[in-house]
Amino acid sequence: MTSHFRFGILALTWLVTSTHAVAEPRPAASGRTNRLAQEKSPYLLQHAHNPVDWYPWGEEAFAKARRENKPIFLSVGYSTCHWCHVMAHESFESEEVAAIMNREFVNIKVDREERPDVDRVYMTFVQATTGGGGWPMSVWLTPDLKPFVGGTYFPPEDRYGQPGFKKVLERIATAWKENHDKIVEQGANIVAALRESQSAATAEGKIDAASLDAAYKQLDSSYDPREGGFGNAPKFPRPVTLNFLTRFYGRDPKSESGKQALEMTLFTLRKMAAGGMHDHLGGGFHRYSVDRYWHVPHFEKMLYDQAQLATAYLDAFQITHDRQYELVARDILDYVARDMTSKEGGFFSAEDADSPVVAGIGDPGPKKNAEGAFYIWPKKEIDAALGDAAEIFDFHYGVQSHGNAPEGSDPQDEFRGKNVLIERHTIAETAKQFKESEDAVRQSLARSREILFAIRAKRPRPHLDDKIIAAWNGLMISAYARAAQALDEPRYFEIAVHAAKFLQANLYDSSRNILYRNYREGRSDIEAFADDYAFVIQGLLDLYEASFDVEWLKFAIQLQETQDRLFFDEKNGGYFSTSGKDQSVFLRMKDDNDGAEPAASSVAALNLLRLAQFRDDREMEDRAKKTIYAFTPTLSHFASAMPQMLVALDYSLSKPRQIVIAGKKDAPDTKALLKEVHRHFLPKTIVLLADGAEGQKYLAEKNEAIRAMSLVDGKPATYVCENFTCKAPVTEPQALAELLNK
């Protein structure tokens, strides 16, 4: 979204870049609650005791604004958002601020994770009018929901070069009364411009293999060869970029650009794994690094990061067979299984960055909340816990008596005298320093981590957002299904199946063949969005290839039909983010950026290409290509903005390849062949099972080639095919390896 709009009398540009996370709210002294107390969203519940007369998004609030002719103040955030937490304590818990808000505005709170549709529309407005965005998002709307002023975090008083929130509220209230008609006209003009920007037909342009080269060059130009990653600070993992680079390598592994693409990926993964963004004690990754060194993170942990990063490390392991990537993947997956999985099998959304600081070694003073408090360490506490082993640990993880946060990485002075664990030295360097064997050092560090993990477990934990979101669960099912194959790990397979069954039982309405967005203390009434369908379908396809249970494939096809019906743009191609049913959301948009999460259309395009191969379905293939070409303007001018869409483009430009295993899936010889297949990085290949049973019969309904595939001389056999034209079947893993290596 590049259009910019003029505010007229309210030409105010307010933006403070936000970070993330939150703690539990403090109940008001009066014990009062507002309407948010009836909601299930953890974020809304955190504001249920504010003196602000909050409403959830809905007709009750809209009707009040129309009836009283008051502007709406819309505040959007999520429960693990740090600056949402700050603004809540500074402003929304203030009786003085609340009095202004309640007198002059109708105040609405939205959880962006529950309602990404609302967030997306108004964030587009904020970005277009201020040049940036973030959370908390603060937007003022006319009673008919048209935005006219927006920003993000506002301090309570003038600070950081920003006007104080009370001053902003008073100015907007005065302007509404004195210039009401102009503001209403301005809001209508803004909405018209936003609609026009979204309704334009696909522009002329060309996308082909040259688009892949262009994206590679764009990424190469921003690559940090010293620290890995792309750009300077802050540094985000953005796994979609790594997905593209590994596929770009796979196109021509022997070319210089292919080799460099792989090196950029592997080096970035190694630097992230060694950095403080990686939780060396408990596993998993924090949201991003505030510095270029991956050292000091923003400490929240998001489910979508864990899922995508686990997959990126699995790709690296399949390409290199280097166990360091396997170990990091397992570290992520084991963390999610332990700390972010419900008893029923669904995966929770996030863990907070903030947690209480408890007085102790190096921590004098009263209990309070601070970012990273659960994760950081004074040297004295580490040394007291580890005894003689502390010297090796401190050297390896960069522990210093005065703390180790780089200059400029701690603007709120929360890490003074504390250490964020980061692998400052390799195992080999540490062994050399202490004249020990590498095995001895590994064992010492492992014991030390166990001791510190046990100590840390006694600290007050960060807040857990226990919403179970369909889209993010789909990503996590993919990760576990992929890991079950690449690592030959049955436990991960069982976790994936458990989660898929949870989604099917709790977030799927079979009578209408629709998904719902999220679950917490029961299913929400918010119907799923395009990304929910796309990510869940991807998870189901990966689960089918891990299990060959045809029911998962059938479920994926059913959901694809619904996604096409509700979201596909038949005229211009691509998927709208919303179905258009909710009239309060005035704009249907198509995400044209693969960011922290991939765009729905990017994942859907690849799903369709895979399904087209499973079912030999030309219509699905055509829809996939129409989806890809709907984003010609972005891909032809700034291809690296959509690296996941480029993964789909690469797939569409390649000859589709199928590997069909003929044999009973539990037979030892079949398992041996599958294990060999799973050793290889095969991103443009689908794997099918011809077992003579129900699954093969279902596939054969539209895929004639699979009907004739059977055992060879009584032994399970592998058929490697392109466009369902197959090479001679092989029955031995070694022969299969030679075939796949070609």
VOGU-3710 file (C-alpha; in Angstrom, 3 decimals, decimal comma):
1> mtshfrfgil> 0,000/0,000/0,000  1,880/3,071/-1,210  -0,814/5,724/-1,494  -0,561/8,640/0,921  -3,459/10,746/2,136  -3,618/14,291/3,451  -5,214/14,921/6,820  -6,223/18,556/6,251  -6,866/20,164/9,630  -5,630/17,067/11,424
11> altwlvtsth> -2,335/16,772/9,583  -0,614/15,025/12,484  1,912/12,246/11,882  2,299/10,099/14,975  4,287/6,925/15,038  6,379/5,155/17,624  7,835/1,826/16,510  6,511/-0,769/18,900  7,875/-3,977/20,291  5,784/-6,694/21,861
21> avaeprpaas> 4,558/-8,494/25,014  2,368/-7,917/28,090  1,637/-8,927/31,676  -1,582/-9,623/33,505  -3,679/-6,498/34,184  -4,128/-4,925/37,589  -7,778/-4,893/38,669  -9,116/-1,405/39,286  -9,119/-0,361/42,917  -12,888/-0,023/42,741
31> grtnrlaqek> -13,234/-3,583/41,504  -15,128/-2,303/38,462  -15,225/-4,198/35,214  -16,247/-3,148/31,718  -17,815/-5,050/28,825  -14,550/-6,784/27,988  -15,019/-8,983/31,059  -17,496/-11,007/28,989  -14,930/-11,769/26,257  -12,595/-14,775/25,955
41> spyllqhahn> -9,610/-13,105/24,314  -6,696/-12,840/26,788  -5,897/-9,398/25,380  -9,409/-8,068/25,898  -9,581/-9,617/29,353  -6,363/-7,803/30,287  -8,326/-4,561/29,832  -11,517/-5,697/31,547  -10,738/-3,709/34,716  -9,671/-0,475/33,032
51> pvdwypwgee> -11,713/2,613/33,982  -12,121/3,096/30,215  -15,625/2,156/29,085  -14,340/-0,321/26,499  -16,540/-2,091/23,972  -15,580/-5,093/21,862  -15,833/-4,655/18,089  -19,513/-4,941/17,252  -22,850/-3,314/16,599  -23,430/-2,205/20,201
61> afakarrenk> -20,461/0,150/20,001  -21,225/1,280/16,460  -24,842/2,081/17,356  -23,761/4,142/20,372  -21,359/6,181/18,215  -24,063/6,845/15,630  -26,687/7,669/18,251  -24,461/10,111/20,138  -22,551/11,317/17,049  -19,228/10,585/18,712
71> piflsvgyst> -16,011/9,517/17,045  -14,697/6,035/17,816  -11,305/5,450/19,381  -10,082/2,052/18,168  -7,187/0,428/20,032  -5,737/-2,748/18,501  -3,087/-4,985/20,053  -2,494/-8,454/21,410  -1,784/-9,993/24,776  1,976/-10,434/24,413
81> chwchvmahe> 2,627/-6,915/23,042  5,085/-4,990/25,225  4,118/-1,463/24,176  0,433/-2,381/24,426  1,233/-3,228/28,018  3,053/0,073/28,535  0,234/2,171/27,079  -2,331/0,271/29,118  -0,572/1,036/32,408  0,280/4,616/31,482
91> sfeseevaai> -3,036/5,665/29,982  -5,855/3,129/30,043  -5,519/2,507/33,786  -5,512/6,272/34,473  -8,786/7,680/35,803  -7,879/11,072/34,331  -7,249/9,714/30,833  -10,278/7,418/31,003  -12,504/10,360/31,884  -11,554/12,119/28,632
101> mnrefvnikv> -11,957/8,920/26,597  -15,347/8,099/28,083  -16,641/11,660/27,683  -15,521/12,285/24,118  -15,335/8,907/22,380  -16,812/5,453/22,007  -13,853/3,232/22,844  -13,297/-0,149/21,157  -10,643/-2,778/21,897  -9,654/-5,377/19,291
111> dreerpdvdr> -7,348/-8,380/19,599  -5,499/-8,388/16,271  -4,967/-12,145/16,534  -8,718/-12,740/16,770  -9,637/-10,118/14,189  -6,781/-9,787/11,689  -9,342/-8,429/9,223  -10,029/-5,352/11,338  -6,352/-4,914/12,110  -5,316/-5,249/8,458
121> vymtfvqatt> -7,681/-2,555/7,160  -6,787/0,094/9,709  -3,095/-0,778/9,720  -3,102/-0,122/5,972  -4,522/3,320/6,726  -1,945/4,012/9,457  0,950/2,888/7,272  -0,260/4,934/4,308  -0,705/8,104/6,347  2,257/7,913/8,725
131> ggggwpmsvw> 4,828/5,856/6,829  4,932/3,018/9,347  2,913/0,947/11,760  2,977/-1,221/14,838  1,111/-2,159/17,979  -0,641/-0,860/19,920  -2,421/0,699/16,978  -4,517/3,762/17,771  -7,051/4,941/15,198  -9,909/7,448/15,367
141> ltpdlkpfvg> -12,958/6,639/13,251  -16,158/8,384/12,286  -19,331/6,705/13,615  -19,606/4,870/10,276  -16,112/3,386/10,844  -14,128/5,551/8,433  -10,633/6,380/9,759  -9,386/9,973/9,911  -6,391/9,953/12,317  -4,064/7,104/13,242
151> gtyfppedry> -0,866/6,209/15,016  0,580/3,601/17,330  1,837/4,114/20,893  1,270/7,490/22,563  3,005/8,421/25,836  0,762/9,900/28,547  2,623/13,239/28,373  4,744/14,819/25,620  7,763/12,541/25,238  10,009/11,003/22,576
161> gqpgfkkvle> 9,063/13,882/20,285  5,452/12,688/20,421  2,419/14,582/21,743  0,991/13,200/24,966  -2,100/11,003/24,710  -4,289/13,357/26,750  -3,363/16,240/24,465  -4,116/14,144/21,386  -7,511/13,136/22,753  -8,473/16,722/23,524
171> riatawkenh> -7,305/18,006/20,129  -9,253/15,370/18,230  -12,367/15,904/20,347  -12,232/19,660/19,685  -11,623/19,163/15,968  -14,573/16,759/15,739  -16,899/19,359/17,220  -15,565/22,339/15,279  -14,854/20,685/11,915  -17,230/17,756/11,937
181> dkiveqgani> -18,310/17,938/8,312  -14,760/18,270/6,997  -13,625/15,256/9,012  -16,541/13,130/7,799  -15,764/14,138/4,211  -12,087/13,390/4,764  -12,887/9,942/6,163  -15,074/9,155/3,143  -12,301/10,248/0,771  -9,745/8,084/2,575
191> vaalresqsa> -11,957/5,010/2,370  -12,605/5,649/-1,324  -8,864/5,895/-1,980  -8,186/2,711/-0,024  -10,871/0,867/-1,970  -9,516/2,110/-5,274  -6,017/0,926/-4,383  -7,326/-2,572/-3,680  -9,722/-2,930/-6,615  -7,297/-2,154/-9,435
201> ataegkidaa> -6,982/-4,926/-12,011  -3,740/-6,861/-12,263  -1,153/-4,603/-13,865  0,806/-5,499/-16,942  4,150/-7,099/-16,331  6,068/-10,275/-16,668  7,099/-12,830/-14,108  9,189/-15,853/-14,917  12,474/-17,399/-13,820  14,077/-13,951/-14,095
211> sldaaykqld> 11,910/-12,902/-11,134  13,669/-15,527/-9,034  17,051/-14,119/-10,032  15,895/-10,578/-9,264  14,719/-11,570/-5,790  18,000/-13,361/-5,103  19,975/-10,239/-6,063  17,781/-8,036/-3,871  18,332/-10,325/-0,897  22,048/-10,650/-1,610
221> ssydpreggf> 22,399/-6,860/-1,581  20,891/-6,626/1,925  22,688/-9,683/3,345  24,911/-9,173/6,384  27,998/-11,332/5,690  29,415/-10,789/9,178  26,381/-11,620/11,316  23,940/-13,299/8,961  20,438/-12,160/8,281  19,318/-9,259/6,146
231> gnapkfprpv> 19,650/-5,569/6,890  20,955/-4,089/10,106  18,990/-3,701/13,333  16,447/-4,781/14,392  16,847/-8,208/12,819  13,895/-10,470/12,191  14,224/-14,144/11,271  11,669/-13,944/8,379  11,738/-17,657/7,538  9,946/-17,095/4,217
241> tlnfltrfyg> 13,203/-15,589/2,921  15,120/-18,712/3,896  12,453/-20,863/2,234  13,023/-19,040/-1,026  16,815/-19,202/-0,815  16,901/-22,960/-0,247  14,597/-23,469/-3,246  16,728/-21,081/-5,298  19,736/-23,214/-4,380  17,802/-26,330/-5,384
251> rdpksesgkq> 17,202/-24,976/-8,900  20,932/-25,086/-9,705  23,047/-26,320/-6,780  26,305/-26,048/-8,715  25,912/-22,422/-9,803  27,684/-19,649/-7,906  24,406/-17,939/-7,087  22,934/-21,230/-5,891  25,917/-21,892/-3,636  25,767/-18,343/-2,270
261> alemtlftlr> 22,021/-18,627/-1,615  22,646/-21,755/0,438  25,561/-20,189/2,301  23,469/-17,138/3,210  20,794/-19,459/4,581  23,080/-21,758/6,547  25,169/-18,952/8,007  22,045/-17,077/9,090  20,639/-20,199/10,733  23,915/-20,828/12,578
271> kmaaggmhdh> 24,169/-17,238/13,797  20,555/-17,230/14,978  21,043/-20,521/16,802  24,151/-19,198/18,565  22,533/-15,861/19,386  20,575/-14,640/22,359  17,409/-14,719/20,272  17,612/-18,491/20,757  16,590/-19,659/24,234  19,602/-21,824/25,081
281> lgggfhrysv> 18,024/-23,230/28,235  14,382/-23,819/27,353  14,394/-24,034/23,582  12,615/-22,076/20,907  13,217/-18,602/19,541  12,216/-15,130/20,608  10,509/-12,751/18,180  13,481/-10,758/16,905  16,819/-9,206/17,850  17,034/-5,492/18,658
291> drywhvphfe> 20,684/-5,470/17,496  22,413/-6,791/14,401  24,176/-9,569/16,352  21,078/-11,648/17,213  22,088/-10,964/20,828  19,401/-9,063/22,755  15,954/-10,200/21,661  12,515/-8,905/22,095  11,672/-11,784/24,394  8,177/-12,836/23,392
301> kmlydqaqla> 7,834/-16,238/21,734  5,281/-16,577/18,939  3,969/-19,928/17,731  4,244/-18,957/14,068  7,976/-18,286/14,497  8,582/-21,665/16,121  6,741/-23,474/13,318  8,475/-21,739/10,443  11,950/-21,792/11,981  11,694/-25,491/12,799
311> tayldafqit> 10,911/-26,115/9,131  13,841/-23,950/8,000  16,262/-25,919/10,182  14,809/-29,190/8,889  15,438/-28,018/5,315  19,036/-27,217/6,236  19,462/-30,642/7,803  18,100/-32,434/4,745  20,428/-30,450/2,470  23,606/-30,804/4,545
321> hdrqyelvar> 22,974/-33,818/6,837  24,727/-31,717/9,496  23,320/-32,600/12,913  23,642/-29,066/14,268  20,532/-28,143/12,265  18,680/-31,252/13,413  19,421/-30,414/17,042  18,026/-26,889/16,721  14,886/-28,192/15,018  14,369/-30,684/17,828
331> dildyvardm> 15,029/-27,956/20,377  12,192/-25,854/18,927  9,755/-28,747/18,594  10,439/-30,048/22,080  9,885/-26,573/23,544  6,507/-26,268/21,805  5,494/-29,765/22,922  6,427/-28,980/26,519  5,259/-25,376/26,977  2,873/-24,420/24,176
341> tskeggffsa> 0,648/-27,455/23,682  -2,731/-27,972/25,321  -3,763/-31,280/26,826  -6,275/-31,609/24,007  -3,549/-31,266/21,378  -3,936/-27,707/20,088  -1,020/-25,283/20,158  -1,127/-22,039/22,150  -0,389/-18,694/20,503  2,434/-17,028/22,378
351> edadspvvag> 4,455/-16,465/25,524  4,977/-12,953/26,803  8,208/-10,979/26,887  7,430/-9,462/30,294  7,415/-11,257/33,625  7,828/-10,322/37,295  11,284/-9,530/38,656  11,787/-11,156/42,032  14,270/-9,679/44,509  17,302/-11,899/44,783
361> igdpgpkkna> 20,921/-12,086/43,780  21,621/-8,908/41,868  17,950/-7,925/42,012  17,319/-5,643/44,985  14,040/-3,822/45,241  10,333/-4,573/44,971  8,705/-7,040/42,657  7,822/-5,547/39,260  7,310/-6,591/35,672  10,146/-6,235/33,198
371> egafyiwpkk> 10,955/-7,475/29,733  13,091/-10,611/29,699  13,095/-10,999/33,480  12,428/-14,733/33,174  15,365/-15,252/30,807  18,281/-13,041/31,941  20,963/-13,753/34,543  23,318/-11,910/36,892  26,750/-13,540/36,784  26,675/-14,072/40,564
381> eidaalgdaa> 23,567/-16,233/40,300  25,082/-18,388/37,556  28,369/-18,780/39,406  26,642/-19,693/42,663  24,542/-22,324/40,911  27,285/-23,917/38,808  30,320/-23,827/41,088  33,462/-25,053/39,321  31,593/-25,479/36,029  30,730/-21,783/35,898
391> eifdfhygvq> 34,032/-20,741/34,338  33,472/-22,882/31,250  29,817/-21,825/31,012  30,592/-18,117/31,402  33,274/-18,229/28,734  31,129/-20,127/26,269  27,971/-18,017/26,772  29,625/-14,616/27,159  28,591/-14,074/30,788  30,104/-10,923/32,317
401> shgnapegsd> 29,962/-9,450/35,817  28,623/-6,113/34,525  26,180/-7,734/32,071  26,627/-8,351/28,377  23,912/-6,342/26,574  25,480/-4,350/23,712  25,363/-0,581/23,939  22,094/0,823/22,687  20,195/-2,449/23,039  18,643/-1,639/26,428
411> pqdefrgknv> 16,803/1,704/26,157  14,649/0,974/29,207  17,667/-0,015/31,310  16,172/-3,394/32,203  19,275/-5,515/31,502  21,870/-3,615/33,548  24,140/-6,104/35,289  22,330/-8,995/33,569  23,335/-11,430/30,847  21,459/-12,651/27,803
421> lierhtiaet> 23,019/-16,029/27,061  24,757/-16,069/23,681  27,328/-18,519/22,355  30,360/-16,250/22,247  32,685/-19,142/21,496  32,359/-22,441/19,719  32,757/-25,779/21,456  36,203/-26,083/19,868  37,267/-22,646/21,090  35,997/-23,346/24,594
431> akqfkeseda> 37,759/-26,714/24,683  41,011/-25,096/23,602  40,677/-22,334/26,186  40,315/-24,813/29,048  42,510/-27,577/27,619  39,598/-30,017/27,694  38,214/-32,385/25,069  35,237/-31,182/23,069  33,105/-34,019/24,461  33,983/-32,993/28,012
441> vrqslarsre> 32,987/-29,409/27,272  29,696/-30,495/25,683  28,853/-32,609/28,716  29,769/-29,815/31,135  27,631/-27,277/29,265  24,716/-29,707/29,052  24,816/-30,294/32,831  25,035/-26,561/33,473  22,070/-25,836/31,238  20,020/-28,440/33,096
451> ilfairakrp> 20,867/-26,841/36,442  20,000/-23,335/35,269  16,842/-24,523/33,536  15,647/-26,026/36,841  16,387/-22,768/38,659  14,678/-20,702/35,991  11,603/-22,922/36,147  11,017/-21,653/39,708  10,806/-18,044/38,553  7,408/-16,482/37,763
461> rphlddkiia> 6,684/-17,483/34,182  5,736/-15,045/31,437  2,045/-14,761/30,618  0,815/-17,436/28,206  -1,702/-16,481/25,535  -3,628/-19,725/25,376  -5,756/-18,941/22,328  -5,522/-21,738/19,782  -5,478/-20,097/16,340  -6,284/-22,228/13,306
471> awnglmisay> -3,685/-20,655/10,989  -0,770/-20,953/13,388  -1,762/-24,492/14,315  -1,659/-25,342/10,619  1,929/-24,072/10,434  2,866/-26,090/13,507  1,257/-29,274/12,163  3,403/-28,816/9,053  6,539/-28,527/11,160  5,827/-31,664/13,186
481> araaqaldep> 4,768/-33,657/10,114  7,914/-32,588/8,266  10,047/-33,442/11,308  8,442/-36,869/11,626  9,686/-37,600/8,113  13,087/-35,882/8,069  14,099/-37,069/11,548  12,277/-40,426/11,515  10,650/-39,424/14,797  7,282/-41,104/15,571
491> ryfeiavhaa> 6,687/-38,834/18,569  6,504/-35,776/16,326  4,074/-37,568/14,051  1,770/-38,304/16,980  1,853/-34,637/18,033  0,902/-33,562/14,508  -1,986/-36,031/14,350  -3,221/-35,012/17,800  -3,283/-31,354/16,758  -5,022/-32,062/13,456
501> kflqanlyds> -7,700/-34,064/15,244  -8,161/-31,199/17,702  -8,708/-28,742/14,860  -11,118/-31,076/13,108  -13,115/-31,640/16,284  -13,125/-28,072/17,627  -12,576/-25,587/14,811  -14,389/-27,282/11,936  -18,114/-27,322/11,193  -18,653/-30,337/8,940
511> srnilyrnyr> -22,265/-29,383/8,210  -21,100/-26,162/6,538  -17,586/-27,300/5,630  -16,052/-24,197/7,248  -13,295/-23,486/9,737  -13,395/-21,093/12,671  -10,554/-18,775/13,609  -9,722/-19,684/17,184  -10,532/-21,630/20,312  -10,330/-20,644/23,967
521> egrsdieafa> -12,758/-22,049/26,506  -14,752/-23,196/23,510  -14,842/-22,262/19,865  -15,124/-18,594/18,980  -17,882/-17,425/16,648  -15,320/-15,781/14,333  -15,226/-17,643/11,042  -11,789/-18,412/9,657  -9,914/-16,155/7,268  -8,011/-17,059/4,122
531> ddyafviqgl> -4,746/-17,629/5,965  -6,443/-20,064/8,350  -7,558/-22,180/5,402  -4,249/-21,928/3,559  -2,052/-22,825/6,537  -4,298/-25,648/7,746  -4,494/-27,137/4,241  -0,694/-27,031/4,019  -0,486/-28,828/7,368  -2,918/-31,496/6,213
541> ldlyeasfdv> -0,964/-32,111/3,000  2,248/-32,512/4,980  0,448/-34,801/7,403  -0,814/-36,935/4,535  2,731/-37,370/3,226  3,873/-38,314/6,739  1,075/-40,827/7,285  -0,473/-41,723/3,902  -3,825/-41,577/5,689  -6,023/-40,511/2,806
551> ewlkfaiqlq> -8,561/-38,946/5,169  -6,170/-36,017/5,722  -5,908/-35,514/1,965  -9,685/-35,605/1,618  -10,038/-33,061/4,428  -7,511/-30,789/2,709  -9,465/-30,952/-0,550  -12,731/-30,161/1,236  -11,164/-27,099/2,853  -9,623/-26,018/-0,446
561> etqdrlffde> -13,076/-26,027/-2,013  -14,333/-23,766/0,782  -11,351/-21,457/0,526  -11,929/-21,110/-3,214  -15,622/-20,417/-2,703  -15,206/-17,833/0,043  -11,997/-16,014/-0,836  -10,848/-16,556/-4,443  -11,015/-13,567/-6,776  -12,432/-15,120/-9,944
571> knggyfstsg> -11,846/-11,947/-11,948  -8,256/-11,033/-11,103  -6,930/-14,101/-9,291  -5,506/-14,432/-5,806  -7,247/-14,758/-2,464  -8,911/-12,000/-0,514  -8,060/-12,130/3,176  -11,725/-11,972/4,131  -14,957/-13,424/2,800  -16,724/-10,055/2,677
581> kdqsvflrmk> -19,577/-11,263/4,876  -18,836/-8,817/7,713  -20,085/-5,447/6,510  -18,297/-3,634/9,352  -14,990/-4,394/7,602  -15,297/-2,071/4,622  -12,339/-3,316/2,590  -11,506/-6,719/1,118  -7,763/-6,919/0,752  -5,191/-9,298/-0,669
591> ddndgaepaa> -1,948/-9,469/1,268  0,935/-8,754/-1,085  3,779/-9,243/1,362  5,266/-12,364/2,915  6,346/-11,091/6,303  6,482/-12,689/9,733  3,754/-14,955/8,364  3,430/-15,779/4,664  0,552/-14,262/2,729  -2,492/-16,487/2,343
601> ssvaalnllr> -2,251/-16,397/-1,454  1,404/-17,492/-1,379  0,654/-20,603/0,642  -2,587/-21,277/-1,243  -0,788/-21,173/-4,610  1,646/-23,863/-3,497  -1,154/-25,918/-1,932  -3,019/-25,865/-5,233  0,042/-26,944/-7,178  0,557/-29,872/-4,802
611> laqfrddrem> -3,110/-30,827/-4,893  -3,051/-30,653/-8,696  -0,352/-33,324/-8,623  -2,088/-35,474/-6,038  -5,269/-35,454/-8,099  -3,865/-34,803/-11,594  -6,194/-31,798/-11,647  -5,545/-29,177/-14,333  -8,186/-26,820/-12,902  -6,311/-26,550/-9,601
621> edrakktiya> -3,066/-25,931/-11,457  -4,674/-23,144/-13,457  -6,060/-21,545/-10,293  -2,604/-21,687/-8,721  -1,047/-19,926/-11,706  -3,813/-17,329/-11,757  -3,063/-16,700/-8,077  0,654/-16,261/-8,742  0,099/-13,912/-11,685  -2,352/-11,818/-9,672
631> ftptlshfas> 0,716/-10,456/-7,898  2,603/-9,500/-11,044  2,978/-5,835/-9,941  4,793/-6,826/-6,754  6,802/-9,687/-8,232  7,943/-7,700/-11,257  9,034/-4,619/-9,294  10,125/-5,877/-5,858  10,133/-9,645/-6,013  11,777/-10,192/-2,626
641> ampqmlvald> 8,671/-8,753/-0,922  6,956/-12,088/-1,626  9,568/-14,830/-1,217  6,965/-17,464/-0,384  5,054/-16,640/-3,556  8,334/-17,113/-5,420  8,516/-20,612/-3,920  5,168/-21,273/-5,606  6,377/-19,641/-8,838  9,482/-21,837/-8,831
651> yslskprqiv> 7,284/-24,909/-8,319  5,017/-23,888/-11,209  7,983/-23,386/-13,559  9,408/-26,827/-12,817  8,389/-30,226/-14,072  6,183/-31,710/-11,364  7,792/-34,755/-9,812  6,118/-37,598/-7,962  7,576/-40,402/-5,920  5,210/-43,340/-5,541
661> iagkkdapdt> 6,023/-46,061/-3,044  4,230/-49,307/-3,875  3,927/-51,415/-0,756  2,278/-51,707/2,632  3,299/-48,669/4,671  4,199/-50,711/7,753  6,330/-53,248/5,880  10,057/-52,969/6,773  11,123/-52,712/3,124  8,602/-49,928/2,496
671> kallkevhrh> 9,859/-48,076/5,549  13,428/-48,404/4,316  12,502/-46,847/0,977  10,599/-44,036/2,675  13,505/-43,357/5,007  15,754/-42,916/1,988  13,283/-40,524/0,368  13,116/-38,474/3,565  16,895/-38,091/3,667  16,718/-35,852/0,608
681> flpktivlla> 15,674/-32,233/0,189  12,861/-32,548/-2,377  10,755/-29,367/-2,178  9,108/-29,801/-5,587  8,162/-33,445/-5,147  5,074/-35,102/-3,745  5,214/-38,545/-2,162  2,346/-41,019/-2,620  1,641/-44,524/-1,391  0,235/-47,259/-3,605
691> dgaegqkyla> -0,740/-49,892/-1,076  -3,628/-51,520/-2,909  -6,004/-50,236/-0,248  -8,469/-47,368/0,081  -5,839/-44,664/-0,297  -4,631/-45,900/-3,661  -8,205/-46,321/-4,897  -8,999/-42,716/-3,955  -5,911/-41,363/-5,709  -6,620/-43,502/-8,775
701> ekneairams> -10,037/-41,867/-9,249  -8,316/-38,964/-11,019  -4,735/-40,145/-11,243  -4,669/-43,011/-13,718  -0,911/-43,528/-13,537  -1,028/-44,713/-9,946  -3,447/-47,550/-10,693  -0,814/-49,785/-12,250  1,916/-49,220/-9,667  2,548/-52,322/-7,612
711> lvdgkpatyv> 5,192/-54,505/-6,003  8,126/-55,688/-8,110  8,987/-59,362/-7,680  7,020/-59,301/-4,458  9,065/-56,445/-3,007  8,022/-52,843/-2,271  9,160/-50,587/-5,089  9,672/-46,880/-5,707  8,527/-45,158/-8,889  10,155/-41,766/-9,536
721> cenftckapv> 8,073/-39,870/-12,074  7,902/-36,529/-13,842  4,456/-35,542/-15,090  3,479/-39,131/-14,191  5,958/-40,513/-16,684  8,021/-42,834/-14,567  11,493/-44,260/-14,590  11,971/-47,963/-14,023  10,999/-48,849/-10,449  13,702/-49,589/-7,883
731> tepqalaell> 13,421/-51,800/-4,842  16,661/-51,056/-2,973  17,379/-47,870/-0,960  20,830/-47,494/-2,525  19,424/-47,571/-6,037  16,771/-45,067/-4,960  19,461/-42,778/-3,531  21,318/-42,802/-6,835  18,124/-41,982/-8,685  17,237/-39,092/-6,377
741> nk> 20,762/-37,672/-6,427  20,477/-37,264/-10,183
//
